[in-house]
Amino acid sequence: MTDALVAFLKARLDDDAQAARKAASREQGGASWRLEGASVRAGDGAPVARHTWADEGAHIARQDPARTLREVEAKRQLIDGALSDRHHVSADQYETCPRATAVDGLDASTAAALEDLNEERRHEDGVEPECWESCGRDARVRRTLELLALPYSDHPGYEEALTGG
């Protein structure tokens, strides 16, 4: 599920960045837009858009390419930060989140003991062991990704990304 959501988010952020770069490419004076009278103007003074209401113009100017590119970069860092979050690890495999791996800091012997324990759980419960609530790593990552994806809920691939389908 998480992989599909990450791929969806990265594709939408790529779309946003591409649109912002394209909008900024026609101007010499930078990618910043400003509201000036009944027009939104680019950094070089060229008109970007005309508007009827002041609130429209202020909104358009706030969506300038430079801001969009900063927002895309911030969201990319949030995704990377969420994915680098780690599962709870203890010296005792019984106190270690079942989803922990060497990436989370497990040493080889604890990893082997945890894998044996997980195999027992799979056999007894018939399901893949999940991240513990007390660890919470998977839930935190999932929630962060879902919130970052929410602005794209009108995209045709949104529901599929959420369900991992």
BATI-84491 format. One record per residue (C-alpha): x, y, z; residue in one letter. Coordinates in steps of 0.5 Angstrom, whole numbers, padded with zeros to 4 digits, always signed. Layout:
% residues N
XYZA...
This chain:
% residues 165
+0000+0000+0000M+0005+0005+0002T+0009+0004-0004D+0003+0006-0009A+0002+0012-0005L+0009+0014-0005V+0009+0013-0013A+0003+0017-0013F+0005+0023-0009L+0012+0023-0013K+0009+0023-0020A+0004+0029-0017R+0010+0033-0014L+0013+0032-0021D+0007+0034-0025D+0007+0040-0020D+0014+0042-0021A+0014+0041-0028Q+0008+0046-0029A+0011+0051-0025A+0018+0051-0029R+0014+0051-0035K+0010+0057-0032A+0017+0060-0030A+0020+0059-0036S+0017+0065-0041R+0020+0070-0036E+0027+0073-0035Q+0025+0076-0028G+0025+0070-0024G+0019+0065-0022A+0016+0070-0017S+0009+0073-0019W+0006+0079-0016R-0001+0083-0016L-0001+0089-0019E-0008+0093-0020G-0012+0088-0024A-0006+0084-0027S-0002+0079-0024V+0005+0080-0027R+0011+0076-0027A+0018+0078-0024G+0020+0082-0031D+0013+0086-0031G+0010+0081-0036A+0003+0080-0035P+0001+0073-0033V-0006+0074-0032A-0012+0079-0031R-0017+0078-0026H-0024+0081-0024T-0024+0081-0017W-0018+0083-0012A-0019+0076-0008D-0018+0072-0015E-0011+0076-0016G-0009+0075-0010A-0010+0068-0010H-0007+0067-0017I+0000+0071-0015A+0000+0067-0009R+0001+0061-0013Q+0007+0063-0017D+0012+0058-0019P+0017+0060-0014A+0013+0058-0009R+0010+0052-0012T+0017+0049-0013L+0019+0051-0005R+0013+0047-0003E+0014+0041-0008V+0021+0041-0005E+0018+0041+0002A+0013+0036+0001K+0019+0031-0002R+0023+0032+0004Q+0017+0030+0009L+0016+0024+0005I+0023+0022+0005D+0023+0024+0013G+0017+0019+0014A+0020+0014+0010L+0026+0014+0014S+0022+0013+0021D+0024+0007+0024R+0021+0001+0028H+0022+0000+0035H+0028-0004+0037V+0030-0008+0043S+0035-0013+0045A+0030-0017+0046D+0026-0020+0040Q+0020-0020+0044Y+0020-0013+0045E+0022-0011+0038T+0017-0009+0033C+0015-0015+0029P+0016-0011+0022R+0023-0008+0025A+0029-0010+0020T+0037-0009+0020A+0035-0002+0017V+0032+0000+0024D+0038-0002+0027G+0037-0010+0029L+0044-0014+0029D+0044-0020+0026A+0043-0025+0032S+0036-0021+0034T+0034-0021+0027A+0035-0028+0026A+0031-0029+0033A+0026-0024+0031L+0025-0028+0024E+0024-0034+0028D+0019-0031+0032L+0015-0028+0026N+0015-0035+0023E+0012-0038+0029E+0006-0032+0029R+0005-0033+0021R+0004-0041+0023H+0000-0040+0029E-0004-0033+0027D-0004-0035+0019G-0003-0027+0018V+0003-0023+0017E+0006-0020+0023P+0004-0012+0023E+0007-0006+0026C+0005-0006+0034W+0001+0000+0036E+0006+0002+0041S+0011+0002+0036C+0007+0006+0031G+0012+0007+0025R+0007+0004+0020D+0001+0008+0022A+0005+0015+0022R+0008+0014+0016V+0001+0012+0013R-0002+0018+0016R+0003+0023+0013T+0003+0020+0006L-0005+0020+0006E-0005+0028+0009L+0000+0029+0003L-0004+0026-0002A-0011+0029+0000L-0010+0035-0004P-0010+0031-0010Y-0016+0027-0009S-0019+0029-0015D-0014+0026-0019H-0016+0019-0022P-0011+0015-0019G-0012+0017-0012Y-0017+0012-0010E-0012+0007-0013E-0006+0009-0009A-0010+0009-0002L-0012+0002-0003T-0005+0000-0006G-0009-0003-0012G
